[in-house]
Amino acid sequence: MPIDYKEYHPKWKLISRLIRFKRADNRCEWCGAVNYEPHPVTGSKVILTVAHIDQRKSNNRFSNLAALCQRCHLNHDRKHHIHKRIYGNNKNQLSLIN
């Protein structure tokens, strides 16, 4: 899914590179999978991304960011994705399901 950079910090690309390559040393900070190498569990090529731990794109403190492989990032975002699917993106939108 393409990233809409309008929602991110103006220097997000730099912040992301610092987290992935400097702090995380090119490894997933949760499982240790190495960037661009086969994942030890799935065997698929690892592409590190940076996750917002609290799911808020406006919170760019380094303590709220983690360099994650696809597997860890998806597992981290799972509840958030389910909530968005049920309730939509608009927090003020009324639910038709409940």
N, CA, C and O atoms as a printed pandas DataFrame, in Angstrom:
     atom_number atom_name residue_name chain_id  residue_number  x_coord  y_coord  z_coord
0              1         N          MET        A               1    0.843   -1.175    0.000
1              2        CA          MET        A               1    0.000    0.000    0.000
2              3         C          MET        A               1    0.890    1.241    0.000
3              4         O          MET        A               1    1.783    1.356    0.840
4              5         N          PRO        A               2    0.663    2.163   -0.921
5              6        CA          PRO        A               2    1.488    3.375   -0.968
6              7         C          PRO        A               2    1.269    4.248    0.272
7              8         O          PRO        A               2    0.185    4.267    0.854
8              9         N          ILE        A               3    2.304    4.954    0.651
9             10        CA          ILE        A               3    2.239    5.827    1.819
10            11         C          ILE        A               3    1.821    7.219    1.377
11            12         O          ILE        A               3    2.351    7.757    0.405
12            13         N          ASP        A               4    0.869    7.798    2.096
13            14        CA          ASP        A               4    0.468    9.186    1.861
14            15         C          ASP        A               4    1.324   10.051    2.782
15            16         O          ASP        A               4    0.991   10.233    3.954
16            17         N          TYR        A               5    2.413   10.577    2.261
17            18        CA          TYR        A               5    3.375   11.323    3.075
18            19         C          TYR        A               5    2.818   12.641    3.616
19            20         O          TYR        A               5    3.448   13.260    4.474
20            21         N          LYS        A               6    1.652   13.085    3.135
21            22        CA          LYS        A               6    1.054   14.320    3.655
22            23         C          LYS        A               6    0.718   14.187    5.142
23            24         O          LYS        A               6    0.673   15.185    5.861
24            25         N          GLU        A               7    0.486   12.972    5.595
25            26        CA          GLU        A               7    0.104   12.739    6.990
26            27         C          GLU        A               7    1.314   12.601    7.919
27            28         O          GLU        A               7    1.148   12.515    9.136
28            29         N          TYR        A               8    2.507   12.579    7.367
29            30        CA          TYR        A               8    3.713   12.335    8.149
30            31         C          TYR        A               8    4.507   13.617    8.388
31            32         O          TYR        A               8    4.264   14.647    7.759
32            33         N          HIS        A               9    5.442   13.527    9.294
33            34        CA          HIS        A               9    6.365   14.625    9.593
34            35         C          HIS        A               9    7.077   15.029    8.300
35            36         O          HIS        A               9    7.395   14.160    7.489
36            37         N          PRO        A              10    7.337   16.325    8.085
37            38        CA          PRO        A              10    8.010   16.764    6.853
38            39         C          PRO        A              10    9.361   16.081    6.618
39            40         O          PRO        A              10    9.787   15.940    5.472
40            41         N          LYS        A              11   10.026   15.662    7.672
41            42        CA          LYS        A              11   11.320   14.985    7.523
42            43         C          LYS        A              11   11.200   13.485    7.780
43            44         O          LYS        A              11   12.150   12.855    8.244
44            45         N          TRP        A              12   10.027   12.912    7.477
45            46        CA          TRP        A              12    9.782   11.505    7.770
46            47         C          TRP        A              12   10.798   10.576    7.098
47            48         O          TRP        A              12   11.264    9.624    7.724
48            49         N          LYS        A              13   11.143   10.835    5.849
49            50        CA          LYS        A              13   12.081    9.943    5.152
50            51         C          LYS        A              13   13.428    9.907    5.868
51            52         O          LYS        A              13   14.032    8.841    5.986
52            53         N          LEU        A              14   13.902   11.045    6.344
53            54        CA          LEU        A              14   15.155   11.097    7.096
54            55         C          LEU        A              14   15.004   10.382    8.442
55            56         O          LEU        A              14   15.871    9.599    8.830
56            57         N          ILE        A              15   13.921   10.646    9.141
57            58        CA          ILE        A              15   13.666    9.989   10.430
58            59         C          ILE        A              15   13.640    8.475   10.243
59            60         O          ILE        A              15   14.243    7.737   11.022
60            61         N          SER        A              16   12.946    8.022    9.219
61            62        CA          SER        A              16   12.833    6.590    8.939
62            63         C          SER        A              16   14.202    5.963    8.666
63            64         O          SER        A              16   14.503    4.880    9.167
64            65         N          ARG        A              17   15.021    6.643    7.878
65            66        CA          ARG        A              17   16.367    6.114    7.584
66            67         C          ARG        A              17   17.218    6.041    8.848
67            68         O          ARG        A              17   17.942    5.067    9.052
68            69         N          LEU        A              18   17.135    7.066    9.697
69            70        CA          LEU        A              18   17.907    7.056   10.950
70            71         C          LEU        A              18   17.506    5.879   11.831
71            72         O          LEU        A              18   18.364    5.210   12.407
72            73         N          ILE        A              19   16.213    5.627   11.935
73            74        CA          ILE        A              19   15.731    4.519   12.763
74            75         C          ILE        A              19   16.173    3.179   12.170
75            76         O          ILE        A              19   16.720    2.340   12.886
76            77         N          ARG        A              20   15.942    2.970   10.869
77            78        CA          ARG        A              20   16.231    1.672   10.241
78            79         C          ARG        A              20   17.719    1.363   10.152
79            80         O          ARG        A              20   18.145    0.250   10.462
80            81         N          PHE        A              21   18.510    2.346    9.730
81            82        CA          PHE        A              21   19.905    2.046    9.417
82            83         C          PHE        A              21   20.887    2.392   10.527
83            84         O          PHE        A              21   21.902    1.711   10.679
84            85         N          LYS        A              22   20.613    3.427   11.299
85            86        CA          LYS        A              22   21.530    3.808   12.389
86            87         C          LYS        A              22   21.171    3.056   13.668
87            88         O          LYS        A              22   21.944    2.236   14.164
88            89         N          ARG        A              23   19.976    3.355   14.192
89            90        CA          ARG        A              23   19.615    2.773   15.483
90            91         C          ARG        A              23   19.433    1.257   15.407
91            92         O          ARG        A              23   19.952    0.530   16.254
92            93         N          ALA        A              24   18.703    0.779   14.404
93            94        CA          ALA        A              24   18.394   -0.652   14.318
94            95         C          ALA        A              24   19.483   -1.451   13.618
95            96         O          ALA        A              24   19.436   -2.681   13.597
96            97         N          ASP        A              25   20.456   -0.768   13.050
97            98        CA          ASP        A              25   21.565   -1.437   12.366
98            99         C          ASP        A              25   21.081   -2.428   11.305
99           100         O          ASP        A              25   21.615   -3.530   11.172
100          101         N          ASN        A              26   20.050   -2.007   10.547
101          102        CA          ASN        A              26   19.559   -2.788    9.411
102          103         C          ASN        A              26   18.885   -4.101    9.819
103          104         O          ASN        A              26   18.849   -5.052    9.039
104          105         N          ARG        A              27   18.350   -4.149   11.045
105          106        CA          ARG        A              27   17.666   -5.352   11.540
106          107         C          ARG        A              27   16.315   -4.974   12.134
107          108         O          ARG        A              27   16.124   -3.862   12.627
108          109         N          CYS        A              28   15.387   -5.918   12.078
109          110        CA          CYS        A              28   14.106   -5.726   12.754
110          111         C          CYS        A              28   14.382   -5.638   14.251
111          112         O          CYS        A              28   15.060   -6.497   14.815
112          113         N          GLU        A              29   13.858   -4.604   14.885
113          114        CA          GLU        A              29   14.126   -4.401   16.308
114          115         C          GLU        A              29   13.358   -5.377   17.194
115          116         O          GLU        A              29   13.633   -5.462   18.391
116          117         N          TRP        A              30   12.410   -6.107   16.636
117          118        CA          TRP        A              30   11.639   -7.041   17.453
118          119         C          TRP        A              30   12.052   -8.495   17.250
119          120         O          TRP        A              30   12.060   -9.263   18.212
120          121         N          CYS        A              31   12.395   -8.893   16.031
121          122        CA          CYS        A              31   12.750  -10.309   15.818
122          123         C          CYS        A              31   14.179  -10.504   15.332
123          124         O          CYS        A              31   14.669  -11.634   15.302
124          125         N          GLY        A              32   14.864   -9.413   14.947
125          126        CA          GLY        A              32   16.254   -9.504   14.518
126          127         C          GLY        A              32   16.461   -9.856   13.059
127          128         O          GLY        A              32   17.604  -10.008   12.627
128          129         N          ALA        A              33   15.381   -9.991   12.277
129          130        CA          ALA        A              33   15.523  -10.307   10.853
130          131         C          ALA        A              33   16.346   -9.216   10.165
131          132         O          ALA        A              33   16.191   -8.030   10.455
132          133         N          VAL        A              34   17.225   -9.637    9.248
133          134        CA          VAL        A              34   18.140   -8.718    8.575
134          135         C          VAL        A              34   17.504   -8.166    7.301
135          136         O          VAL        A              34   16.948   -8.913    6.495
136          137         N          ASN        A              35   17.593   -6.849    7.133
137          138        CA          ASN        A              35   17.042   -6.166    5.970
138          139         C          ASN        A              35   17.605   -6.743    4.671
139          140         O          ASN        A              35   18.808   -6.984    4.564
140          141         N          TYR        A              36   16.739   -6.961    3.696
141          142        CA          TYR        A              36   17.057   -7.466    2.352
142          143         C          TYR        A              36   17.519   -8.920    2.320
143          144         O          TYR        A              36   17.963   -9.397    1.275
144          145         N          GLU        A              37   17.426   -9.625    3.429
145          146        CA          GLU        A              37   17.766  -11.052    3.447
146          147         C          GLU        A              37   16.493  -11.857    3.697
147          148         O          GLU        A              37   15.483  -11.292    4.116
148          149         N          PRO        A              38   16.525  -13.176    3.445
149          150        CA          PRO        A              38   15.330  -13.989    3.710
150          151         C          PRO        A              38   14.970  -13.963    5.198
151          152         O          PRO        A              38   15.839  -14.069    6.063
152          153         N          HIS        A              39   13.678  -13.822    5.475
153          154        CA          HIS        A              39   13.207  -13.821    6.861
154          155         C          HIS        A              39   13.410  -15.220    7.447
155          156         O          HIS        A              39   13.118  -16.208    6.774
156          157         N          PRO        A              40   13.904  -15.329    8.684
157          158        CA          PRO        A              40   14.179  -16.645    9.268
158          159         C          PRO        A              40   12.936  -17.520    9.439
159          160         O          PRO        A              40   13.060  -18.742    9.510
160          161         N          VAL        A              41   11.751  -16.930    9.507
161          162        CA          VAL        A              41   10.525  -17.721    9.675
162          163         C          VAL        A              41    9.806  -17.919    8.347
163          164         O          VAL        A              41    9.435  -19.041    8.002
164          165         N          THR        A              42    9.607  -16.832    7.599
165          166        CA          THR        A              42    8.797  -16.902    6.379
166          167         C          THR        A              42    9.612  -17.209    5.128
167          168         O          THR        A              42    9.080  -17.749    4.158
168          169         N          GLY        A              43   10.893  -16.870    5.143
169          170        CA          GLY        A              43   11.736  -17.059    3.971
170          171         C          GLY        A              43   11.613  -15.943    2.947
171          172         O          GLY        A              43   12.379  -15.910    1.983
172          173         N          SER        A              44   10.666  -15.028    3.132
173          174        CA          SER        A              44   10.507  -13.927    2.178
174          175         C          SER        A              44   11.541  -12.837    2.453
175          176         O          SER        A              44   12.053  -12.713    3.565
176          177         N          LYS        A              45   11.835  -12.055    1.426
177          178        CA          LYS        A              45   12.826  -10.986    1.546
178          179         C          LYS        A              45   12.344   -9.931    2.537
179          180         O          LYS        A              45   11.216   -9.449    2.432
180          181         N          VAL        A              46   13.183   -9.577    3.486
181          182        CA          VAL        A              46   12.841   -8.598    4.513
182          183         C          VAL        A              46   13.023   -7.185    3.970
183          184         O          VAL        A              46   14.064   -6.860    3.399
184          185         N          ILE        A              47   12.012   -6.356    4.150
185          186        CA          ILE        A              47   12.085   -4.927    3.844
186          187         C          ILE        A              47   11.686   -4.196    5.122
187          188         O          ILE        A              47   10.518   -4.210    5.512
188          189         N          LEU        A              48   12.649   -3.562    5.769
189          190        CA          LEU        A              48   12.355   -2.856    7.013
190          191         C          LEU        A              48   11.528   -1.603    6.761
191          192         O          LEU        A              48   11.750   -0.871    5.796
192          193         N          THR        A              49   10.577   -1.377    7.643
193          194        CA          THR        A              49    9.792   -0.148    7.659
194          195         C          THR        A              49    9.782    0.356    9.095
195          196         O          THR        A              49   10.221   -0.348   10.004
196          197         N          VAL        A              50    9.290    1.558    9.302
197          198        CA          VAL        A              50    9.240    2.113   10.658
198          199         C          VAL        A              50    7.787    2.204   11.099
199          200         O          VAL        A              50    6.945    2.772   10.403
200          201         N          ALA        A              51    7.509    1.638   12.260
201          202        CA          ALA        A              51    6.159    1.639   12.827
202          203         C          ALA        A              51    6.044    2.663   13.939
203          204         O          ALA        A              51    6.989    2.890   14.694
204          205         N          HIS        A              52    4.876    3.278   14.031
205          206        CA          HIS        A              52    4.540    4.129   15.172
206          207         C          HIS        A              52    3.914    3.206   16.219
207          208         O          HIS        A              52    2.833    2.663   15.992
208          209         N          ILE        A              53    4.566    3.023   17.342
209          210        CA          ILE        A              53    4.111    2.087   18.360
210          211         C          ILE        A              53    2.690    2.424   18.819
211          212         O          ILE        A              53    1.870    1.522   18.990
212          213         N          ASP        A              54    2.393    3.701   19.020
213          214        CA          ASP        A              54    1.062    4.096   19.499
214          215         C          ASP        A              54    0.074    4.360   18.361
215          216         O          ASP        A              54   -1.035    4.831   18.612
216          217         N          GLN        A              55    0.452    4.068   17.125
217          218        CA          GLN        A              55   -0.377    4.212   15.928
218          219         C          GLN        A              55   -0.653    5.665   15.536
219          220         O          GLN        A              55   -1.415    5.903   14.599
220          221         N          ARG        A              56   -0.065    6.629   16.215
221          222        CA          ARG        A              56   -0.287    8.043   15.885
222          223         C          ARG        A              56    0.864    8.550   15.022
223          224         O          ARG        A              56    2.003    8.619   15.484
224          225         N          LYS        A              57    0.576    8.902   13.785
225          226        CA          LYS        A              57    1.608    9.373   12.854
226          227         C          LYS        A              57    2.216   10.693   13.288
227          228         O          LYS        A              57    3.299   11.059   12.832
228          229         N          SER        A              58    1.528   11.413   14.165
229          230        CA          SER        A              58    2.044   12.699   14.641
230          231         C          SER        A              58    3.066   12.533   15.764
231          232         O          SER        A              58    3.786   13.481   16.078
232          233         N          ASN        A              59    3.143   11.363   16.369
233          234        CA          ASN        A              59    4.072   11.113   17.473
234          235         C          ASN        A              59    5.359   10.512   16.917
235          236         O          ASN        A              59    5.462    9.297   16.751
236          237         N          ASN        A              60    6.330   11.360   16.632
237          238        CA          ASN        A              60    7.573   10.922   16.006
238          239         C          ASN        A              60    8.753   10.888   16.967
239          240         O          ASN        A              60    9.905   10.968   16.541
240          241         N          ARG        A              61    8.472   10.770   18.256
241          242        CA          ARG        A              61    9.567   10.585   19.215
242          243         C          ARG        A              61   10.238    9.250   18.908
243          244         O          ARG        A              61    9.567    8.270   18.585
244          245         N          PHE        A              62   11.547    9.219   19.011
245          246        CA          PHE        A              62   12.267    7.985   18.698
246          247         C          PHE        A              62   11.809    6.829   19.580
247          248         O          PHE        A              62   11.855    5.675   19.154
248          249         N          SER        A              63   11.368    7.121   20.801
249          250        CA          SER        A              63   10.884    6.063   21.694
250          251         C          SER        A              63    9.554    5.478   21.221
251          252         O          SER        A              63    9.149    4.412   21.685
252          253         N          ASN        A              64    8.869    6.167   20.299
253          254        CA          ASN        A              64    7.602    5.690   19.760
254          255         C          ASN        A              64    7.764    5.042   18.387
255          256         O          ASN        A              64    6.772    4.631   17.785
256          257         N          LEU        A              65    8.973    4.943   17.889
257          258        CA          LEU        A              65    9.226    4.392   16.558
258          259         C          LEU        A              65   10.041    3.113   16.662
259          260         O          LEU        A              65   10.912    2.989   17.523
260          261         N          ALA        A              66    9.749    2.156   15.772
261          262        CA          ALA        A              66   10.501    0.904   15.749
262          263         C          ALA        A              66   10.710    0.461   14.313
263          264         O          ALA        A              66    9.787    0.512   13.501
264          265         N          ALA        A              67   11.933    0.024   13.996
265          266        CA          ALA        A              67   12.228   -0.550   12.688
266          267         C          ALA        A              67   11.755   -1.998   12.715
267          268         O          ALA        A              67   12.231   -2.798   13.520
268          269         N          LEU        A              68   10.815   -2.331   11.831
269          270        CA          LEU        A              68   10.214   -3.662   11.855
270          271         C          LEU        A              68   10.211   -4.308   10.476
271          272         O          LEU        A              68   10.099   -3.630    9.455
272          273         N          CYS        A              69   10.336   -5.633   10.468
273          274        CA          CYS        A              69   10.153   -6.401    9.239
274          275         C          CYS        A              69    8.650   -6.435    8.932
275          276         O          CYS        A              69    7.836   -6.014    9.754
276          277         N          GLN        A              70    8.290   -6.936    7.754
277          278        CA          GLN        A              70    6.886   -6.972    7.364
278          279         C          GLN        A              70    6.059   -7.784    8.361
279          280         O          GLN        A              70    4.954   -7.381    8.726
280          281         N          ARG        A              71    6.586   -8.914    8.797
281          282        CA          ARG        A              71    5.852   -9.809    9.702
282          283         C          ARG        A              71    5.550   -9.120   11.036
283          284         O          ARG        A              71    4.411   -9.144   11.503
284          285         N          CYS        A              72    6.558   -8.512   11.644
285          286        CA          CYS        A              72    6.361   -7.838   12.932
286          287         C          CYS        A              72    5.471   -6.608   12.788
287          288         O          CYS        A              72    4.638   -6.337   13.653
288          289         N          HIS        A              73    5.646   -5.860   11.692
289          290        CA          HIS        A              73    4.837   -4.654   11.483
290          291         C          HIS        A              73    3.367   -5.036   11.305
291          292         O          HIS        A              73    2.485   -4.400   11.881
292          293         N          LEU        A              74    3.106   -6.067   10.514
293          294        CA          LEU        A              74    1.727   -6.506   10.303
294          295         C          LEU        A              74    1.111   -7.005   11.609
295          296         O          LEU        A              74   -0.038   -6.686   11.913
296          297         N          ASN        A              75    1.863   -7.781   12.378
297          298        CA          ASN        A              75    1.349   -8.260   13.665
298          299         C          ASN        A              75    1.065   -7.094   14.606
299          300         O          ASN        A              75    0.064   -7.100   15.321
300          301         N          HIS        A              76    1.942   -6.098   14.607
301          302        CA          HIS        A              76    1.735   -4.920   15.457
302          303         C          HIS        A              76    0.480   -4.147   15.045
303          304         O          HIS        A              76   -0.274   -3.687   15.902
304          305         N          ASP        A              77    0.256   -4.005   13.745
305          306        CA          ASP        A              77   -0.861   -3.209   13.232
306          307         C          ASP        A              77   -2.181   -3.976   13.145
307          308         O          ASP        A              77   -3.208   -3.383   12.815
308          309         N          ARG        A              78   -2.178   -5.272   13.431
309          310        CA          ARG        A              78   -3.364   -6.111   13.216
310          311         C          ARG        A              78   -4.638   -5.536   13.859
311          312         O          ARG        A              78   -5.649   -5.381   13.174
312          313         N          LYS        A              79   -4.605   -5.220   15.150
313          314        CA          LYS        A              79   -5.803   -4.700   15.831
314          315         C          LYS        A              79   -6.245   -3.368   15.218
315          316         O          LYS        A              79   -7.439   -3.108   15.070
316          317         N          HIS        A              80   -5.276   -2.539   14.868
317          318        CA          HIS        A              80   -5.582   -1.238   14.254
318          319         C          HIS        A              80   -6.285   -1.437   12.909
319          320         O          HIS        A              80   -7.254   -0.740   12.610
320          321         N          HIS        A              81   -5.801   -2.387   12.092
321          322        CA          HIS        A              81   -6.412   -2.651   10.787
322          323         C          HIS        A              81   -7.830   -3.205   10.949
323          324         O          HIS        A              81   -8.730   -2.831   10.196
324          325         N          ILE        A              82   -8.030   -4.085   11.918
325          326        CA          ILE        A              82   -9.368   -4.637   12.167
326          327         C          ILE        A              82  -10.321   -3.519   12.584
327          328         O          ILE        A              82  -11.450   -3.447   12.098
328          329         N          HIS        A              83   -9.868   -2.656   13.475
329          330        CA          HIS        A              83  -10.703   -1.540   13.929
330          331         C          HIS        A              83  -11.074   -0.627   12.763
331          332         O          HIS        A              83  -12.226   -0.210   12.646
332          333         N          LYS        A              84  -10.101   -0.313   11.895
333          334        CA          LYS        A              84  -10.376    0.539   10.733
334          335         C          LYS        A              84  -11.365   -0.132    9.788
335          336         O          LYS        A              84  -12.220    0.538    9.209
336          337         N          ARG        A              85  -11.258   -1.446    9.628
337          338        CA          ARG        A              85  -12.164   -2.156    8.729
338          339         C          ARG        A              85  -13.597   -2.115    9.270
339          340         O          ARG        A              85  -14.550   -1.963    8.506
340          341         N          ILE        A              86  -13.741   -2.251   10.578
341          342        CA          ILE        A              86  -15.069   -2.249   11.188
342          343         C          ILE        A              86  -15.655   -0.845   11.252
343          344         O          ILE        A              86  -16.809   -0.632   10.879
344          345         N          TYR        A              87  -14.862    0.111   11.725
345          346        CA          TYR        A              87  -15.381    1.444   12.013
346          347         C          TYR        A              87  -15.007    2.509   10.987
347          348         O          TYR        A              87  -15.524    3.625   11.055
348          349         N          GLY        A              88  -14.140    2.201   10.057
349          350        CA          GLY        A              88  -13.719    3.178    9.062
350          351         C          GLY        A              88  -12.606    4.063    9.591
351          352         O          GLY        A              88  -12.188    3.932   10.741
352          353         N          ASN        A              89  -12.133    4.960    8.749
353          354        CA          ASN        A              89  -11.032    5.846    9.114
354          355         C          ASN        A              89  -11.466    7.005    9.987
355          356         O          ASN        A              89  -10.665    7.528   10.761
356          357         N          ASN        A              90  -12.707    7.411    9.878
357          358        CA          ASN        A              90  -13.186    8.583   10.603
358          359         C          ASN        A              90  -13.623    8.186   12.010
359          360         O          ASN        A              90  -14.604    7.459   12.171
360          361         N          LYS        A              91  -12.912    8.652   13.019
361          362        CA          LYS        A              91  -13.225    8.303   14.401
362          363         C          LYS        A              91  -14.594    8.829   14.825
363          364         O          LYS        A              91  -15.207    8.281   15.741
364          365         N          ASN        A              92  -15.081    9.888   14.169
365          366        CA          ASN        A              92  -16.370   10.471   14.522
366          367         C          ASN        A              92  -17.530    9.867   13.738
367          368         O          ASN        A              92  -18.687   10.222   13.964
368          369         N          GLN        A              93  -17.224    8.958   12.820
369          370        CA          GLN        A              93  -18.241    8.335   11.990
370          371         C          GLN        A              93  -19.053    7.341   12.819
371          372         O          GLN        A              93  -18.486    6.564   13.587
372          373         N          LEU        A              94  -20.368    7.364   12.667
373          374        CA          LEU        A              94  -21.218    6.416   13.375
374          375         C          LEU        A              94  -21.096    5.040   12.743
375          376         O          LEU        A              94  -20.983    4.920   11.523
376          377         N          SER        A              95  -21.120    4.010   13.566
377          378        CA          SER        A              95  -21.027    2.647   13.076
378          379         C          SER        A              95  -22.410    2.141   12.680
379          380         O          SER        A              95  -23.379    2.348   13.411
380          381         N          LEU        A              96  -22.506    1.492   11.546
381          382        CA          LEU        A              96  -23.755    0.875   11.117
382          383         C          LEU        A              96  -23.820   -0.585   11.549
383          384         O          LEU        A              96  -24.840   -1.246   11.356
384          385         N          ILE        A              97  -22.748   -1.083   12.126
385          386        CA          ILE        A              97  -22.668   -2.494   12.499
386          387         C          ILE        A              97  -23.222   -2.732   13.900
387          388         O          ILE        A              97  -23.835   -3.772   14.142
388          389         N          ASN        A              98  -23.026   -1.813   14.812
389          390        CA          ASN        A              98  -23.492   -2.008   16.193
390          391         C          ASN        A              98  -24.845   -1.450   16.348
391          392         O          ASN        A              98  -25.417   -1.512   17.436
